[in-house]
């Protein structure tokens, strides 16, 4: 009876914990949303520096990996653009999904601050519009005509008042990308836009549905995207216009993204045309051989760079800064831009301090001397310090209860060992067998990762985890039963003992995740790995409790039946 009650409590707790954690990640909104721009004395609409280009066309090749973008055989025209223009590799933060990434790319603020979604929404039409200052908003305020051509996922995100013209497709096919390209060319040739975002989606679709990021279908989709880049460039006068090509994230070889894997959290950036320093890389004015896997910029740097090319104001929530080493801005314009960025960063720091409950008057002491050539560094370091200080105090408060729970669990194991060392020994051996079989199946055979990159849907991750858990438990129970040999009358106790041993191993990542990030996502986004392991272990705990309850109950009934028969 006691074992059954424990199984039920564990099942309920694991279900509530797993659904609560994932649900809170979907519901997450930046604490900045509680502090409007006006509370931080936002900058005006004045341009930080003169425009460097007549027209800027930004092409987002969704999901394009850095190695694919660097492969001249697969994307020959992108290689031509890189040779005549400038390039960088941008670092991406988790969750590395499309919608949060697009918001970073267009606002310059990371997901924890940009006020948008942290996950792709289940219902795209209901997704909230961007609340923070974006390149569309700044361009509109500067009197520029803005446009977008691509997936209708952008329709609810970009505030309608900031958009002059648009063309949306729903599918993720070759035909849809061609339609988006044709519409973009019409907008350019018809002189309808000064800033245009073009979204090409077939590469990402191939990553998800046609074999992953190393498949022939993937390379074919990338080559078609390359041809469409050529068509868009052909409509531009790159002596006066600028073409910017980038992606929002990468893809695993087997497909998938969302987590912190190297190939996922790196994205290419290529600029060519007016205002671009030919042959430049970040931090250098001359061409140099470079490894595309080396991160030398941040995803949050794109929007400030677009703003510098267009000559708009500095974006109010931006945490990145314009990549001026890639641009032809003169010293006077560069200095003016850096001064505007320093003022913007000061306002942003004070607004963030107010949002997380720190007195804005104390933030000035947290700012180190500002490097005129990199004005965002000191302010972002101060922002990180404020975040770490609050997070550190919260982690300390959660550490002691977690330690008490862990110590109590270990003491119960010691008491149990003294009463029945043989059963405990084989239960622990079964727990070890569970870990080997579970991870061998999940990671070795299924080629899954320990990250959100393997969460393709709620149903899929539940089925995958349940299958691996069931296989692991069968192996654990068989080993313990064969080793302990309790007889059919005592097999229920062995089954429950293995369940308890496995539960102890699952409790560790849950407790670590709770200490580091809390039971649910609140004012900050937890670190990717401990958050996933917390969620992952809770899913296993749910399946473990239910299977132990059912199989242990069957074994108990069989044992009682044999006693009655005897």
C-alpha positions as CSV (number, residue, x, y, z in Angstrom):
1,X,0.0,0.0,0.0
2,X,2.8,2.4,0.9
3,X,4.6,1.7,-2.4
4,X,1.3,2.4,-4.3
5,X,0.8,5.7,-2.5
6,X,4.4,6.8,-3.2
7,X,4.0,5.9,-6.9
8,X,0.8,7.9,-7.2
9,X,2.4,10.9,-5.5
10,X,5.5,10.7,-7.7
11,X,3.3,10.4,-10.8
12,X,1.3,13.4,-9.9
13,X,4.3,15.5,-8.9
14,X,6.2,14.6,-12.1
15,X,3.3,15.4,-14.3
16,X,2.7,18.8,-12.6
17,X,6.4,19.6,-12.6
18,X,7.0,18.7,-16.3
19,X,3.9,20.4,-17.7
20,X,4.4,23.4,-15.4
21,X,8.0,23.8,-16.5
22,X,7.3,23.5,-20.2
23,X,4.1,25.6,-20.0
24,X,5.9,28.4,-18.2
25,X,8.6,28.4,-21.0
26,X,5.8,28.9,-23.5
27,X,4.2,31.6,-21.3
28,X,7.5,33.4,-20.6
29,X,7.6,37.2,-21.2
30,X,10.4,39.5,-20.3
31,X,10.2,41.4,-17.0
32,X,10.9,44.4,-19.2
33,X,7.3,44.4,-20.2
34,X,6.4,45.7,-16.7
35,X,8.6,48.9,-17.3
36,X,7.5,50.9,-20.4
37,X,10.0,52.8,-22.5
38,X,8.8,56.0,-21.0
39,X,9.9,55.0,-17.5
40,X,13.5,54.9,-18.8
41,X,13.5,58.2,-20.7
42,X,13.9,56.6,-24.2
43,X,15.9,58.1,-27.0
44,X,14.2,60.2,-29.6
45,X,13.7,59.4,-33.3
46,X,16.8,61.2,-34.4
47,X,19.3,59.3,-36.6
48,X,22.4,58.2,-34.8
49,X,24.5,58.5,-38.0
50,X,23.9,59.2,-41.7
51,X,22.4,56.3,-43.8
52,X,25.0,54.2,-45.6
53,X,22.6,52.8,-48.1
54,X,19.6,53.8,-50.3
55,X,17.8,50.5,-49.7
56,X,18.5,47.5,-47.5
57,X,17.2,44.0,-48.3
58,X,17.6,41.5,-45.5
59,X,17.2,37.8,-46.6
60,X,16.6,35.3,-43.8
61,X,17.3,31.8,-45.0
62,X,15.6,30.0,-42.2
63,X,17.7,27.3,-40.5
64,X,20.8,27.7,-42.8
65,X,23.9,26.2,-41.1
66,X,27.2,28.0,-41.2
67,X,29.0,25.1,-42.9
68,X,26.4,25.0,-45.6
69,X,26.6,28.7,-46.1
70,X,30.4,28.4,-46.4
71,X,30.2,25.6,-49.0
72,X,30.8,27.3,-52.4
73,X,29.7,24.1,-54.2
74,X,26.3,24.2,-52.6
75,X,25.8,28.0,-52.5
76,X,28.1,29.5,-55.2
77,X,26.3,32.9,-55.3
78,X,26.6,33.4,-51.6
79,X,30.3,32.7,-51.9
80,X,30.5,35.5,-54.5
81,X,28.7,37.9,-52.2
82,X,31.1,37.0,-49.4
83,X,34.1,37.6,-51.6
84,X,32.9,41.0,-52.7
85,X,31.4,42.0,-49.3
86,X,31.8,41.2,-45.6
87,X,31.0,38.2,-43.4
88,X,30.7,37.0,-39.8
89,X,29.4,34.1,-37.8
90,X,26.7,35.1,-35.3
91,X,26.2,33.4,-32.0
92,X,22.7,32.3,-31.1
93,X,21.2,31.8,-27.6
94,X,18.7,29.2,-26.5
95,X,15.9,28.4,-26.9
96,X,17.1,28.4,-30.6
97,X,13.7,28.4,-32.2
98,X,12.6,30.5,-35.1
99,X,10.1,33.0,-33.6
100,X,12.3,34.0,-30.6
101,X,15.3,34.2,-33.0
102,X,13.4,36.4,-35.5
103,X,12.6,38.7,-32.6
104,X,16.2,38.9,-31.6
105,X,17.3,39.6,-35.1
106,X,14.8,42.4,-35.6
107,X,15.0,44.0,-32.1
108,X,18.7,43.4,-31.2
109,X,17.5,42.2,-27.8
110,X,17.9,38.7,-26.5
111,X,14.9,36.6,-25.7
112,X,15.1,37.3,-22.0
113,X,14.5,41.0,-22.7
114,X,12.8,41.4,-26.1
115,X,9.3,40.8,-24.8
116,X,8.4,38.3,-27.4
117,X,7.9,34.5,-27.3
118,X,10.6,32.2,-26.1
119,X,9.2,29.2,-28.0
120,X,7.4,28.8,-31.4
121,X,3.7,29.3,-30.6
122,X,1.2,26.4,-31.0
123,X,-1.2,28.9,-32.6
124,X,0.8,31.3,-34.8
125,X,-2.2,33.5,-35.5
126,X,-2.5,34.2,-31.8
127,X,1.2,35.1,-31.3
128,X,1.7,38.6,-29.8
129,X,3.1,41.4,-31.8
130,X,6.6,42.6,-30.9
131,X,6.4,45.1,-28.0
132,X,10.0,46.3,-28.0
133,X,11.5,48.7,-30.5
134,X,12.3,46.9,-33.8
135,X,14.1,47.8,-37.0
136,X,10.7,48.0,-38.6
137,X,9.5,50.5,-36.0
138,X,12.7,52.6,-36.2
139,X,12.6,52.6,-40.0
140,X,8.9,53.6,-40.0
141,X,9.7,56.5,-37.6
142,X,12.5,57.6,-39.9
143,X,10.0,57.9,-42.8
144,X,11.3,54.8,-44.6
145,X,9.0,52.4,-46.4
146,X,9.1,48.9,-45.0
147,X,8.1,45.5,-46.4
148,X,8.2,41.8,-45.7
149,X,7.9,38.8,-48.1
150,X,7.7,35.3,-46.7
151,X,5.9,33.1,-44.2
152,X,2.7,34.3,-42.7
153,X,4.2,33.6,-39.3
154,X,5.5,37.2,-39.5
155,X,2.0,38.6,-40.0
156,X,1.0,38.8,-36.3
157,X,4.5,39.6,-35.1
158,X,5.3,42.8,-37.0
159,X,2.9,45.6,-35.8
160,X,0.8,46.6,-38.8
161,X,1.5,50.3,-38.3
162,X,5.2,49.6,-38.9
163,X,4.7,47.8,-42.2
164,X,4.2,49.5,-45.6
165,X,3.7,46.5,-47.8
166,X,3.7,42.7,-47.4
167,X,3.4,39.4,-49.2
168,X,2.8,36.2,-47.1
169,X,2.8,32.5,-47.9
170,X,1.7,29.7,-45.7
171,X,3.5,26.7,-47.0
172,X,7.2,25.8,-46.6
173,X,7.7,24.5,-50.1
174,X,9.9,25.3,-53.1
175,X,6.9,27.0,-54.7
176,X,6.2,29.1,-51.6
177,X,9.9,30.3,-51.6
178,X,9.7,31.1,-55.3
179,X,6.5,33.1,-54.7
180,X,8.2,35.0,-51.8
181,X,11.2,35.7,-54.1
182,X,9.1,36.9,-57.0
183,X,7.1,39.2,-54.7
184,X,10.3,40.6,-53.2
185,X,11.7,41.3,-56.7
186,X,8.5,43.2,-57.6
187,X,8.7,45.3,-54.5
188,X,12.3,46.2,-55.3
189,X,11.8,46.9,-59.0
190,X,8.6,48.8,-58.3
191,X,10.5,51.0,-55.8
192,X,8.0,50.2,-53.0
193,X,10.5,49.6,-50.1
194,X,13.5,51.1,-48.4
195,X,13.8,48.2,-46.0
196,X,12.7,44.7,-47.0
197,X,12.8,41.5,-45.1
198,X,12.6,38.3,-47.2
199,X,12.1,35.0,-45.6
200,X,13.0,31.7,-47.4
201,X,11.8,28.6,-45.6
202,X,12.5,25.5,-47.6
203,X,15.9,24.9,-46.1
204,X,14.4,24.7,-42.6
205,X,11.7,22.4,-43.8
206,X,14.3,20.1,-45.3
207,X,16.0,20.0,-41.9
208,X,12.9,19.0,-40.2
209,X,11.2,16.7,-42.7
210,X,13.6,15.6,-45.4
211,X,16.5,14.0,-43.6
212,X,18.2,16.7,-41.5
213,X,21.0,19.2,-41.9
214,X,23.4,16.8,-43.7
215,X,21.0,15.2,-46.2
216,X,20.9,15.6,-50.0
217,X,17.4,17.2,-49.7
218,X,19.0,19.8,-47.4
219,X,21.8,20.7,-49.8
220,X,19.3,20.8,-52.7
221,X,17.1,23.3,-50.8
222,X,20.2,25.4,-50.0
223,X,21.2,25.5,-53.6
224,X,17.7,26.7,-54.6
225,X,17.9,29.4,-51.9
226,X,21.2,30.4,-53.4
227,X,19.6,30.9,-56.8
228,X,16.9,33.0,-55.2
229,X,19.6,35.2,-53.6
230,X,21.0,35.8,-57.1
231,X,17.6,36.8,-58.4
232,X,17.0,39.3,-55.5
233,X,20.5,40.7,-55.9
234,X,19.8,41.1,-59.6
235,X,17.0,43.5,-58.8
236,X,19.3,45.7,-56.7
237,X,21.9,48.2,-57.6
238,X,24.6,47.2,-55.1
239,X,26.5,50.4,-55.7
240,X,23.6,52.1,-53.9
241,X,21.7,49.3,-52.2
242,X,22.8,46.6,-49.6
243,X,22.0,42.9,-49.5
244,X,22.2,41.2,-46.1
245,X,22.0,37.4,-45.9
246,X,21.7,35.5,-42.6
247,X,19.9,32.7,-40.7
248,X,18.1,32.4,-37.4
249,X,19.7,29.1,-36.2
250,X,21.3,25.9,-37.6
251,X,20.2,22.3,-37.7
252,X,21.4,19.0,-36.3
253,X,22.6,16.5,-38.9
254,X,19.5,14.4,-38.1
255,X,17.4,17.6,-38.0
256,X,16.1,19.7,-35.2
257,X,17.0,22.8,-33.3
258,X,16.1,24.7,-30.1
259,X,19.0,23.5,-27.9
260,X,22.6,24.7,-27.4
261,X,24.5,22.3,-29.9
262,X,27.4,24.0,-31.7
263,X,25.9,23.6,-35.2
264,X,22.6,25.0,-34.0
265,X,23.7,28.1,-32.1
266,X,25.8,29.5,-35.0
267,X,24.4,31.3,-37.9
268,X,26.0,32.9,-41.0
269,X,26.0,36.6,-41.9
270,X,27.0,38.0,-45.3
271,X,26.7,41.6,-46.3
272,X,27.4,43.1,-49.8
273,X,26.8,46.4,-51.5
274,X,26.6,50.0,-50.4
275,X,28.1,50.8,-47.0
276,X,29.9,47.5,-46.7
277,X,33.6,47.2,-46.4
278,X,34.7,44.7,-49.0
279,X,36.6,41.7,-47.6
280,X,36.0,42.7,-44.0
281,X,35.5,40.4,-41.1
282,X,34.5,41.4,-37.5
283,X,37.4,43.3,-35.9
284,X,39.4,43.4,-39.1
285,X,39.5,45.8,-42.1
286,X,41.0,43.2,-44.4
287,X,40.1,39.7,-45.6
288,X,41.5,36.8,-43.7
289,X,40.9,33.0,-43.8
290,X,38.4,32.2,-41.1
291,X,36.7,29.2,-39.7
292,X,32.9,29.6,-40.1
293,X,32.5,27.8,-36.7
294,X,34.2,30.6,-34.9
295,X,31.7,33.0,-33.4
296,X,32.8,36.6,-33.9
297,X,29.4,38.4,-33.7
298,X,26.1,37.9,-31.9
299,X,22.6,37.5,-33.3
300,X,21.7,40.6,-31.3
301,X,24.2,42.6,-33.5
302,X,22.2,42.3,-36.7
303,X,19.4,44.8,-36.0
304,X,21.8,47.5,-34.8
305,X,23.8,46.9,-38.0
306,X,20.7,47.2,-40.1
307,X,19.8,50.4,-38.3
308,X,23.3,51.8,-39.0
309,X,23.0,51.0,-42.7
310,X,19.5,52.6,-42.9
311,X,20.4,55.6,-40.8
312,X,17.7,55.2,-38.1
313,X,17.9,55.8,-34.4
314,X,19.6,53.3,-32.1
315,X,17.0,50.6,-31.2
316,X,15.9,51.2,-27.6
317,X,16.1,47.6,-26.3
318,X,19.1,46.5,-28.3
319,X,21.7,44.5,-26.4
320,X,24.0,44.2,-29.4
321,X,25.8,46.9,-31.4
322,X,26.4,47.7,-35.0
323,X,29.2,45.8,-36.6
324,X,31.0,48.9,-37.7
325,X,34.2,47.0,-38.7
326,X,32.1,45.6,-41.6
327,X,30.9,49.0,-42.7
328,X,32.4,51.9,-44.5
329,X,31.3,54.5,-42.0
330,X,33.8,57.3,-41.5
331,X,35.3,58.1,-38.1
332,X,32.9,60.9,-37.4
333,X,29.8,58.8,-38.1
334,X,31.2,55.9,-36.1
335,X,31.9,58.1,-33.1
336,X,28.4,59.6,-33.3
337,X,26.9,56.1,-33.5
338,X,28.9,54.9,-30.5
339,X,27.9,57.8,-28.4
340,X,24.2,57.2,-29.2
341,X,24.7,53.5,-28.3
342,X,26.2,54.4,-25.0
343,X,23.2,56.6,-24.1
344,X,20.8,53.9,-25.2
345,X,22.7,51.3,-23.2
346,X,22.5,53.5,-20.1
347,X,18.7,53.8,-20.5
348,X,18.4,50.1,-21.1
349,X,20.4,49.2,-18.0
350,X,18.2,51.5,-15.8
351,X,15.0,50.0,-17.2
352,X,16.2,46.5,-16.7
353,X,17.2,47.3,-13.1
354,X,13.7,48.6,-12.4
355,X,12.2,45.5,-14.1
356,X,14.0,43.1,-11.8
357,X,13.5,45.1,-8.7
358,X,16.8,46.8,-8.3
359,X,17.0,50.5,-7.6
360,X,18.0,52.3,-10.8
361,X,20.0,54.8,-8.7
362,X,22.5,52.1,-7.8
363,X,23.2,50.9,-11.3
364,X,25.8,53.5,-12.1
365,X,28.3,52.0,-9.8
366,X,28.0,48.7,-11.6
367,X,29.3,50.2,-15.0
368,X,32.9,49.8,-15.7
369,X,34.8,52.4,-17.8
370,X,33.2,52.5,-21.3
371,X,35.3,51.6,-24.3
372,X,34.4,54.2,-26.9
373,X,34.8,51.6,-29.7
374,X,32.6,49.1,-27.9
375,X,30.1,51.0,-25.8
376,X,27.7,48.1,-25.2
377,X,30.3,45.9,-23.5
378,X,30.5,47.6,-20.1
379,X,26.7,48.2,-19.9
380,X,25.9,44.6,-20.8
381,X,28.4,43.4,-18.3
382,X,26.7,45.5,-15.6
383,X,23.3,44.1,-16.7
384,X,24.7,40.6,-16.4
385,X,26.0,41.4,-12.9
386,X,22.6,42.6,-11.8
387,X,20.9,39.5,-13.2
388,X,23.5,37.2,-11.5
389,X,23.2,39.0,-8.1
390,X,19.4,38.5,-8.0
391,X,19.7,34.9,-9.4
392,X,22.4,34.1,-6.9
393,X,20.3,35.0,-3.9
394,X,17.3,33.0,-5.2
395,X,19.5,30.0,-5.8
396,X,20.9,30.1,-2.3
397,X,17.3,30.2,-0.9
398,X,16.4,27.1,-3.0
399,X,19.6,25.2,-2.2
400,X,18.8,24.4,1.4
401,X,15.4,22.8,0.9
402,X,16.9,20.8,-2.0
403,X,19.8,19.6,0.1
404,X,17.4,18.5,2.9
405,X,15.3,16.5,0.4
406,X,18.5,14.8,-1.0
407,X,19.9,14.0,2.4
408,X,16.5,12.5,3.5
409,X,16.5,10.3,0.4
410,X,20.0,9.1,1.1
411,X,19.2,8.4,4.7
412,X,16.2,6.3,3.7
413,X,18.5,4.4,1.4
414,X,20.9,3.7,4.3
415,X,18.0,2.5,6.6
416,X,16.8,0.3,3.8
417,X,20.3,-1.1,3.2
418,X,20.6,-2.1,6.9
419,X,17.2,-4.0,6.8
420,X,17.7,-5.7,3.4
421,X,21.2,-5.3,1.9
422,X,20.7,-8.0,-0.7
423,X,17.6,-6.3,-2.2
424,X,19.2,-2.8,-2.0
425,X,22.3,-4.0,-3.8
426,X,20.4,-5.6,-6.7
427,X,18.0,-2.6,-6.8
428,X,21.0,-0.3,-7.2
429,X,22.4,-2.7,-9.9
430,X,19.1,-2.5,-11.6
431,X,19.2,1.3,-11.4
432,X,22.6,1.2,-13.2
433,X,21.2,-1.1,-15.8
434,X,18.3,1.3,-16.4
435,X,20.7,4.2,-17.0
436,X,22.8,2.2,-19.5
437,X,19.8,0.9,-21.5
438,X,17.8,4.1,-21.3
439,X,20.6,6.3,-22.6
440,X,21.8,3.7,-25.0
441,X,18.4,3.6,-26.7
442,X,17.7,7.3,-26.4
443,X,21.1,8.7,-27.4
444,X,22.8,5.9,-29.1
445,X,20.1,4.3,-31.2
446,X,17.6,7.1,-31.6
447,X,20.3,9.8,-32.1
448,X,18.5,12.2,-29.8
449,X,20.1,15.1,-27.9
450,X,19.7,16.2,-24.3
451,X,18.2,19.5,-25.3
452,X,15.2,21.2,-26.7
453,X,16.5,20.2,-30.2
454,X,14.9,16.8,-29.6
455,X,11.5,18.2,-28.6
456,X,9.8,18.2,-31.9
457,X,6.3,18.1,-30.3
458,X,4.8,17.3,-26.9
459,X,3.5,14.0,-28.1
460,X,6.7,13.0,-29.8
461,X,9.0,13.7,-26.8
462,X,6.5,11.9,-24.4
463,X,6.4,8.8,-26.7
464,X,10.2,8.8,-27.1
465,X,10.9,9.2,-23.4
466,X,8.2,6.6,-22.4
467,X,9.7,4.1,-24.8
468,X,13.2,4.5,-23.5
469,X,12.0,4.4,-19.9
470,X,10.0,1.2,-20.5
471,X,13.0,-0.5,-22.1
472,X,15.3,0.7,-19.3
473,X,12.9,-0.6,-16.6
474,X,12.5,-4.0,-18.2
475,X,16.3,-4.4,-18.2
476,X,16.6,-3.2,-14.6
477,X,13.8,-5.4,-13.4
478,X,15.2,-8.5,-15.2
479,X,18.6,-8.0,-13.7
480,X,17.4,-7.4,-10.2
481,X,15.0,-10.4,-10.3
482,X,17.6,-12.7,-11.7
483,X,20.2,-11.5,-9.2
484,X,18.1,-11.3,-6.0
485,X,15.9,-14.4,-6.9
486,X,13.1,-13.3,-4.5
487,X,10.7,-15.9,-5.7
488,X,7.3,-15.0,-7.2
489,X,5.9,-14.0,-3.8
490,X,8.6,-11.4,-3.2
491,X,9.0,-10.1,-6.8
492,X,6.7,-7.1,-6.1
493,X,9.2,-5.8,-3.5
494,X,12.1,-6.2,-5.9
495,X,10.2,-4.3,-8.6
496,X,9.4,-1.5,-6.2
497,X,13.0,-1.4,-5.0
498,X,14.3,-1.0,-8.5
499,X,11.8,1.8,-9.0
500,X,13.0,3.6,-5.9
501,X,16.6,3.2,-7.0
502,X,15.9,4.7,-10.4
503,X,13.8,7.4,-8.8
504,X,16.8,8.5,-6.7
505,X,18.9,8.9,-9.8
506,X,16.2,11.0,-11.5
507,X,15.8,13.2,-8.4
508,X,19.3,14.6,-8.7
509,X,18.8,16.5,-12.1
510,X,15.4,17.6,-10.9
511,X,16.8,19.1,-7.7
512,X,19.8,20.7,-9.6
513,X,17.4,22.2,-12.1
514,X,15.2,23.6,-9.4
515,X,18.1,25.1,-7.5
516,X,19.5,26.7,-10.7
517,X,16.3,27.9,-12.3
518,X,13.3,27.2,-10.1
519,X,10.3,24.8,-10.5
520,X,9.0,27.0,-13.4
521,X,10.3,29.8,-15.6
522,X,9.6,33.1,-14.1
523,X,11.6,36.3,-14.6
524,X,14.6,34.8,-16.4
525,X,15.4,32.0,-18.8
526,X,17.2,29.1,-17.1
527,X,20.4,27.6,-18.5
528,X,19.5,25.2,-21.4
529,X,21.1,21.9,-20.1
530,X,19.9,21.8,-16.5
531,X,16.4,23.0,-17.5
532,X,16.1,20.3,-20.1
533,X,17.4,17.6,-17.8
534,X,14.9,18.7,-15.1
535,X,12.0,18.4,-17.6
536,X,13.4,15.2,-19.0
537,X,13.8,13.5,-15.6
538,X,10.3,14.5,-14.6
539,X,8.9,12.8,-17.7
540,X,10.9,9.7,-16.9
541,X,9.6,9.9,-13.3
542,X,6.0,10.0,-14.5
543,X,6.4,6.9,-16.7
544,X,8.5,5.2,-14.0
545,X,5.9,5.7,-11.3
546,X,3.0,4.5,-13.5
547,X,4.8,1.4,-14.8
548,X,6.1,0.5,-11.3
549,X,2.5,0.9,-9.9
550,X,1.1,-1.4,-12.7
551,X,3.8,-4.0,-12.9
552,X,4.4,-4.1,-9.1
553,X,0.6,-4.4,-8.6
554,X,0.4,-7.3,-11.0
555,X,3.4,-9.0,-9.3
556,X,1.7,-8.5,-5.9
557,X,-1.6,-10.0,-7.0
558,X,0.2,-13.0,-8.6
559,X,2.1,-13.6,-5.3
560,X,-1.0,-13.4,-3.2
561,X,-2.8,-15.8,-5.5
562,X,0.0,-18.3,-5.2
563,X,-0.1,-18.0,-1.4
564,X,-3.9,-18.6,-1.4
565,X,-3.4,-21.6,-3.7
566,X,-0.7,-23.0,-1.5
